[in-house]
């Protein structure tokens, strides 16, 4: 499924605001945020879910911003 975030043209940067909006839209569309060990069970039950993996070791300030966004879910 593709979620349209907004009508503005993007400059190639994926911002924290866009990340937050994307997560909110996923939640609004019935997706649950799951951990990797739960994936097989969710697939068997046909429950829509999202697995998130972060490569944040390059920018710890960005990692903190992402953590704050996800804590609000």
MIFI-917496 format. One line per field, with one value per residue (C-alpha): residue number from 1; residue in three letters; x, y, z. Coordinates in pm, 1 decimal. Layout:
<recs>
k: (NUM,...)
r: (ALA,...)
u: (X,...)
v: (Y,...)
w: (Z,...)
</recs>
This chain:
<recs>
k: (1,2,3,4,5,6,7,8,9,10,11,12,13,14,15,16,17,18,19,20,21,22,23,24,25,26,27,28,29,30,31,32,33,34,35,36,37,38,39,40,41,42,43,44,45,46,47,48,49,50,51,52,53,54,55,56,57,58,59,60,61,62,63,64,65,66,67,68,69,70,71,72,73)
r: (UNK,UNK,UNK,UNK,UNK,UNK,UNK,UNK,UNK,UNK,UNK,UNK,UNK,UNK,UNK,UNK,UNK,UNK,UNK,UNK,UNK,UNK,UNK,UNK,UNK,UNK,UNK,UNK,UNK,UNK,UNK,UNK,UNK,UNK,UNK,UNK,UNK,UNK,UNK,UNK,UNK,UNK,UNK,UNK,UNK,UNK,UNK,UNK,UNK,UNK,UNK,UNK,UNK,UNK,UNK,UNK,UNK,UNK,UNK,UNK,UNK,UNK,UNK,UNK,UNK,UNK,UNK,UNK,UNK,UNK,UNK,UNK,UNK)
u: (0.0,127.9,44.2,52.8,198.0,119.1,85.2,413.7,709.6,990.1,1351.7,1480.5,1505.2,1291.7,1207.3,1099.9,766.2,713.6,818.8,567.0,291.2,371.0,348.4,20.3,-129.2,-18.9,-185.6,-503.6,-516.9,-520.6,-155.3,-1.2,365.7,520.6,847.1,1028.7,953.7,577.9,581.8,504.6,204.3,66.1,107.8,-77.3,-363.6,-365.0,-316.4,-162.5,158.8,476.2,825.9,1063.6,1439.2,1654.3,2008.8,2073.3,2434.9,2542.4,2337.6,2249.0,2055.0,1832.7,1794.9,1668.2,1412.5,1290.7,1264.8,1054.6,818.1,775.7,721.5,406.2,246.3)
v: (0.0,345.3,631.8,979.9,1215.0,1552.0,1739.4,1929.2,1841.6,1691.6,1800.0,1446.3,1472.8,1255.5,1477.6,1389.0,1555.9,1324.4,1025.9,1119.9,1167.6,832.0,651.5,824.5,726.5,365.5,355.2,520.3,256.1,-30.9,-127.7,-240.0,-182.1,-516.0,-668.9,-913.7,-1224.6,-1154.0,-1135.4,-1500.6,-1505.8,-1182.2,-1316.1,-1635.3,-1430.0,-1196.8,-890.3,-590.1,-488.1,-287.6,-396.5,-106.8,-120.1,185.1,254.4,551.1,504.2,783.8,1059.2,1025.4,1354.9,1220.3,894.5,1087.6,1269.9,941.4,786.6,1080.8,1045.4,671.0,715.0,915.7,621.8)
w: (0.0,-85.5,149.6,2.4,261.4,108.4,-218.4,-190.5,-407.3,-203.2,-221.4,-169.4,209.1,431.2,726.8,1078.0,1004.4,705.2,917.5,1186.0,927.6,767.3,1102.6,1187.1,850.0,891.4,1233.2,1096.9,821.7,1070.1,1078.8,1404.1,1485.0,1567.4,1675.7,1450.5,1664.5,1622.4,1241.8,1166.4,1400.2,1254.1,900.4,991.7,1137.2,834.4,1056.3,880.0,1051.7,1015.8,1115.7,1163.2,1150.4,1202.8,1092.2,1317.9,1414.5,1180.2,1346.9,1714.0,1716.3,1439.6,1634.3,1935.8,1721.1,1574.5,1922.1,2043.7,1746.2,1801.5,2177.0,2097.3,1912.4)
</recs>
